[in-house]
Amino acid sequence: MLSCKMLQSVLYLPNLPCCCCSHSFSPKRKFLDSSLLLFLLSDDVVLRLSQTESFDGQFLMLMIQLGMHKNVSSRPAVVNIGALFTMDSTIGKVAKIAIEEAVKDVNSNFSILHGTKLVVKMQNTNCSGFLGMVEALQFMETDIVAIIGPQSSVVAHIVSHVADELQVPLLSFAATDPTLSSLQFPYFIRTTQSDLYQMTAVAQIVDHYGWRDVIAIFVDDDYGRNGISALDDKLAERRCKVSYKLAVPPGPGANQSDIMDLLIKVALLESRVIVLHVNPDSGFMVLAVAQYLKMTGDGFVWIATDWLSSVLDSAFPLPSEIMDTLQGFLVLRLHTPDSDRKRAFFSKWNKITGGSLGLHTYGLHAYDSVWLVAHAIDAFFNQGGVIAFSNDSRIEAVEQGGSLHLDTMSIFDDGPLLLKNILQSNLVGLTGPIKFDSERALALPAYDIINVVGTGFRRIGYWSNYSGLSTVPPETLYSKPANCSSANQQLYSVIWPGETLTKPRGWVFPNNGKLLRIGVPIRVSYREFVMPVPGTDTFKGFCIDVFNAAVNLLPYAVPYKFIPFGDGQKNPSYTELVTSITTGVFDAAIGDIAIVTNRTRIVDFTQPYAASGLVVVAPFKKMNSGAWAFLRPFTAHMWIVTAASFLVIGIVVWILEHRINDEFRGPPKKQLITILWFSLSTLFFAHRENTMSTLGRQLSSPIKGIESLKNSGEPIGYQVGSFAEHYLSEELGISKSRLIALRSPLAYAEALQLGPKKGGVAAVVDERPYVELFLSTHCKFRVVGQEFTKSGWGFAFPRDSPLAVDISTAILQLSENGDLQRIHDKWLMQSTCSFERTEIESDQLQLRSFWGLFLICGIACFIALLVYFLQIMNKLRHADPPQSVSSNPGVSQSGRLRRFLSIIDKKADQSNSGSKKRKVIRSLSDNDKDGKLGWTPKKKQAEMTDMGNIKSSS
């Protein structure tokens, strides 16, 4: 039912008589119609307007049908909204003008609210949570349907509680605290971007330039603390971290003396990458002190959040002394796409302010917030929403007997409907598309990245949640597939503090008088690698020389001291040494430290400076090089199978060649000999491929490698402190009861010589560098099998330590210039007994190793010659007797010798007459073909003559 009071407020018609009550309404203008009947919303309330002189004007407003159904609301003449912000702040000065201009533009556009006037009431919170709460309560007494603001995250936390209880949407254009969640505060709507995205951009910039540690300076309130907490999380996702957090007191609590003390601590730290997340007042105080301490020059990196870009945009140009401090800074700024409407508003802004106040992005978001509320109110009315308030019974119960007049506050009945329309808005403002995602955050967050240079600044790229870092505007990438790969992340060159284009390293050794604590193991065995110098606190050895040489190549000084690790009675546990880095006992560890998986999970290693891997060392006996040594590579079964396979190959070749090759034809005896000969030639054919198998070596050991050792069930030795114990037991599953700890090379030799049957070990498993030293003086043992792990030795540093990277680069330099090999030769070259020579000598077969083979060849040759000479003698006996027999015995003997030699020299007649005829016919056929090819008759005659000679001889 529509009351008279509501009708009066809607139509502005005082003194007009009503048929159902004593109220009277008087029209603001005369109407032309002399009589008019209007049926309003209620069936039982009828307002009859009789013919009167006061209705001689056109009754246009009254002709508007207010609704034919009770759920359809009428539009009021005025809608009140509030605005909470700090008016004299960098953001507030611009926001005040932007909100006022937005309200003017909305009211001048009849298509938005269709005649309803939007009225904004502003309150100055002065960044005080208490004042913000009081002013919000005052708003609730004046039928406010929405509040633009607050600007401060601290105030937003407090006022959001009030807004939620009274169902009044709170649209903040500047409260960026990531913890202001829609889950906790349903009526809080952020019309700008959360600092969660800004800190994601900062973390990606840090990772892009390869820095790992940053120092965070922040204002100590909800805005600063929660923003840096988000930065810490985002850096951790990229294996970076905030190494030190410096909180600056908010508001007037900060003074230069306190900030000086804080920044002196920062100057003594290792990191040189500083993220500044403060407000303008405390920010410029920090920068003034930093410049005094020479912390804004070469070697430093400053990344400021969007508080600084707001100052640069609104108060530009800044004084020269401030600009000098900001040289080389990287600054983030909320990205707003370029558009004609935005350019037109900037032009209008310059006319309004006369160029005295610039327009920053928060001002643009404040302007769009007003338009967002206006569109939502319009949709609210179109859906039947009514601006009506009701008292809260809970407040009335609390207020009884009190004097705070809390009962004047009322709940906005249709607040949920207005909230729904705000969240479902989809329009384009000065800041670009305005649309909320499922988490009630503005979609498509993006930031500009600017570099302060000279008297101004330049944009070096963009960051967006869609594509990461890029040099093209994000809106041009939204139509393409998202690509956040590291190869696609690009920024233009930066002029860093100190006016340099060279990217700062981002860290230095802390100038606090502390030395780098480096743990060094006290070895008992193989002291060539690491050993303490008696009477001093220094060490020497192969590993120490490599480390010192690498440090000398660094472009900066590294103050350090060696700290012994171990009791000197046995080799210490290297896993415990590495773990001491994570617990803060050591800043680094050097020595013969193997790079293995479980250690790389807790520390960072340098580039390996020595190759290492586990090998098996076992005793061996040298086999006698007897007459039949050449048979040892194969077993008897292998020789039988090999001979059979060659015989099969000969038969196959005979089958393939028998019909087409005369050499494979003839009597069965001849063909059998051909097959055997082909098989024999295959056996002794010298192939081009080299034979690399170790089966021919003349060394004998029951252990052939790690697999045979594992399956043998016999005791295995390992070096005390080595990771071999863990690998054998955990990775290979060998029972720890089989593992015997050995302390020295002498213990190695004794255990191997005793063997498993006499209380020793079957083999020793250790790293190759140790084994090479051991075998250089113990030639009775050798490596069996292959190296079954691949690793190396490196120096250990804390995770993400930049020093590990620089030491790795220095080790590569040592390797390239040959210094690493010279250090190796100095400590590890042994000439007493060479491990390689032991293997080479064992591989050599001497002449006596083959005399059995030579005997077989000699016997075969003798038998062949014997059979041949018997055949010759047989032919000689059956030869025709001479025509005349001489009585002289000497002449008879010489004649027999001549006949014997002539038979040997005479070519054997291996073909019959049939074959000769076939050859003649084939020759004639060939002659006919040759005649066609140009052969002369003389040549043909010569062929015929040869044929005649052949026939006569037959």
Secondary structure, 3 states (H helix, E strand, C coil): CCCHHHHHHHHCCCECCCCCCCCCECCCCCCCCCCEEECCCCCCCCEEECCCHHHCCCCHHHHCCCCCCCCCCCCCCEEEEEEEECCCCHHHHHHHHHHHHHHHHHHCCHHHHCCCEEEEEEEECCCCHHHHHHHHHHHCCCCCCCEECCCCHHHHHHHHHHHHHHCCCEEECCCCCCCCCCCCCCCEEECCCCHHHHHHHHHHHHHHCCCCEEEEEEECCHHHHHHHHHHHHHHHCCCCEEEEEEEECCHHHCCHHHHHHHHHHHHCCCECEEEEECCHHHHHHHHHHHHHCCCCCCCCEEEECHHHHHHHHHCCCCCHHHHHHCCCCEEEEECCCCCHHHHHHHHHHHHHHCCCCCCCHHHHHHHHHHHHHHHHHHHHHHCCCCCCEEECHHHHHHHCCCCCCHHHCEEECCHHHHHHHHHCCEEEECCEEEEECCCCCECCCEEEEEEEECCEEEEEEEEECCCEEECCCHHHCCCCCCCCCHHHCCCCCCCECCCECCCCCCECCCCCCCCEEEEEECCCCCCCCCEECCCCCCEECHHHHHHHHHHHCCCCCCCEEEEEECCCCCCCCHHHHHHHHHCCCCCEECCCCECCHHHHCCCEECCCCEEECEEEEEECEECCCCCCHHHCCCCHHHHHHHHHHHHHHHHHHHHHHCCCCHHHCCCHHHHHHHHHHHHHHHHCCCCCCCCCCHHHCCEECCCCCHHHHHHHCCCEEEECCCCHHHHHHHHCCCCHHHEEEECCHHHHHHHHHHCHHHCCCCEEEEEHHHHHHHHHHCCCEEEECCCCCCEEECCEECCCCHHHHHHHHHHHHHHHHCHHHHHHHHHHCCCCCCHHHHHHHHHCCCHHHHHHHHHHHHHHHHHHHHHHHHHHHHHHHCCCCCCCCCCCHHHHHHHHHHHHHHHHHCCCCCCCHHHHHHHHHHHHHHHHHHHHCCCCHHHHHHHHHHHHHHHHHC
